[in-house]
Amino acid sequence: MNFWASWCAECRPEMPVLEQLHRELAPQGLAVIGINAREEQGAVRRYANELGLSFPLVLDPDGKINAQYGVVGLPTTFLVGRDGRVVALAVGPREWASTPARALIQALLAEPAPRPSAE
């Protein structure tokens, strides 16, 4: 989950990299979700079109989702395992295409999917 805004200069370089990871690794189970901070739909749509983003973008016009996750700066990214646990948090821009970042993502994708609990 990547928290971002179109006015965030540090967010912009990450978006094409996240899009590339989305396109490349979605078949292995990677889900990239962008959560926009307090902008209207038109601004988000223009930004997504300009950068060619195809991963899901969630609008958070009131900042409620940002507040629930304790986001204090943009960009903020949470890496979440298949079982729903947060395994990494990055406040500020990161090099998501770097070897260490890709190794972490690949390790998470290699985890087995959780089994449904028998109720």
Contacts in CASP RR format, 6 or more apart in sequence:
PFRMAT RR
TARGET T0000
AUTHOR 0000-0000-0000
METHOD contacts of the structure
MODEL  1
MNFWASWCAECRPEMPVLEQLHRELAPQGLAVIGINAREEQGAVRRYANE
LGLSFPLVLDPDGKINAQYGVVGLPTTFLVGRDGRVVALAVGPREWASTP
ARALIQALLAEPAPRPSAE
1 33 0 8 1.000
1 34 0 8 1.000
1 35 0 8 1.000
1 69 0 8 1.000
1 77 0 8 1.000
1 78 0 8 1.000
1 80 0 8 1.000
2 14 0 8 1.000
2 18 0 8 1.000
2 32 0 8 1.000
2 33 0 8 1.000
2 34 0 8 1.000
2 35 0 8 1.000
2 75 0 8 1.000
2 76 0 8 1.000
2 77 0 8 1.000
3 34 0 8 1.000
3 35 0 8 1.000
3 37 0 8 1.000
3 66 0 8 1.000
3 69 0 8 1.000
3 71 0 8 1.000
3 73 0 8 1.000
3 74 0 8 1.000
3 75 0 8 1.000
3 76 0 8 1.000
3 77 0 8 1.000
4 11 0 8 1.000
4 14 0 8 1.000
4 15 0 8 1.000
4 34 0 8 1.000
4 35 0 8 1.000
4 36 0 8 1.000
4 37 0 8 1.000
4 74 0 8 1.000
4 75 0 8 1.000
5 11 0 8 1.000
5 36 0 8 1.000
5 37 0 8 1.000
5 38 0 8 1.000
5 39 0 8 1.000
5 74 0 8 1.000
6 36 0 8 1.000
6 39 0 8 1.000
6 43 0 8 1.000
6 44 0 8 1.000
6 46 0 8 1.000
6 47 0 8 1.000
7 39 0 8 1.000
8 37 0 8 1.000
8 74 0 8 1.000
8 75 0 8 1.000
10 74 0 8 1.000
10 75 0 8 1.000
10 92 0 8 1.000
10 93 0 8 1.000
11 74 0 8 1.000
11 75 0 8 1.000
11 93 0 8 1.000
12 51 0 8 1.000
13 93 0 8 1.000
14 75 0 8 1.000
14 77 0 8 1.000
14 93 0 8 1.000
14 94 0 8 1.000
14 96 0 8 1.000
15 51 0 8 1.000
15 53 0 8 1.000
16 51 0 8 1.000
17 95 0 8 1.000
17 96 0 8 1.000
17 97 0 8 1.000
18 32 0 8 1.000
18 34 0 8 1.000
18 55 0 8 1.000
18 96 0 8 1.000
19 32 0 8 1.000
19 51 0 8 1.000
19 52 0 8 1.000
19 53 0 8 1.000
19 54 0 8 1.000
19 55 0 8 1.000
20 97 0 8 1.000
21 30 0 8 1.000
21 32 0 8 1.000
21 96 0 8 1.000
21 97 0 8 1.000
21 105 0 8 1.000
22 30 0 8 1.000
22 32 0 8 1.000
22 54 0 8 1.000
22 55 0 8 1.000
23 54 0 8 1.000
25 105 0 8 1.000
25 109 0 8 1.000
26 32 0 8 1.000
28 109 0 8 1.000
29 109 0 8 1.000
30 105 0 8 1.000
30 109 0 8 1.000
31 55 0 8 1.000
31 56 0 8 1.000
32 55 0 8 1.000
32 56 0 8 1.000
33 55 0 8 1.000
33 56 0 8 1.000
33 57 0 8 1.000
33 58 0 8 1.000
34 55 0 8 1.000
34 56 0 8 1.000
34 57 0 8 1.000
34 58 0 8 1.000
35 57 0 8 1.000
35 58 0 8 1.000
35 60 0 8 1.000
35 65 0 8 1.000
35 66 0 8 1.000
36 44 0 8 1.000
36 57 0 8 1.000
36 58 0 8 1.000
36 59 0 8 1.000
36 60 0 8 1.000
37 60 0 8 1.000
37 63 0 8 1.000
37 66 0 8 1.000
37 71 0 8 1.000
37 74 0 8 1.000
38 60 0 8 1.000
38 61 0 8 1.000
38 62 0 8 1.000
38 63 0 8 1.000
38 66 0 8 1.000
39 59 0 8 1.000
39 61 0 8 1.000
40 61 0 8 1.000
41 59 0 8 1.000
44 57 0 8 1.000
44 59 0 8 1.000
47 53 0 8 1.000
48 57 0 8 1.000
58 65 0 8 1.000
60 66 0 8 1.000
69 76 0 8 1.000
69 78 0 8 1.000
72 91 0 8 1.000
73 91 0 8 1.000
73 92 0 8 1.000
74 92 0 8 1.000
75 90 0 8 1.000
75 92 0 8 1.000
75 93 0 8 1.000
76 89 0 8 1.000
76 90 0 8 1.000
76 91 0 8 1.000
76 92 0 8 1.000
77 88 0 8 1.000
77 89 0 8 1.000
77 90 0 8 1.000
77 92 0 8 1.000
77 94 0 8 1.000
77 96 0 8 1.000
78 86 0 8 1.000
78 88 0 8 1.000
78 89 0 8 1.000
79 86 0 8 1.000
79 87 0 8 1.000
79 88 0 8 1.000
79 89 0 8 1.000
79 90 0 8 1.000
79 104 0 8 1.000
79 105 0 8 1.000
79 108 0 8 1.000
80 86 0 8 1.000
80 87 0 8 1.000
81 87 0 8 1.000
81 108 0 8 1.000
81 111 0 8 1.000
82 108 0 8 1.000
82 111 0 8 1.000
82 112 0 8 1.000
82 113 0 8 1.000
82 114 0 8 1.000
83 111 0 8 1.000
83 114 0 8 1.000
87 104 0 8 1.000
87 108 0 8 1.000
88 104 0 8 1.000
94 101 0 8 1.000
95 101 0 8 1.000
96 102 0 8 1.000
96 105 0 8 1.000
END
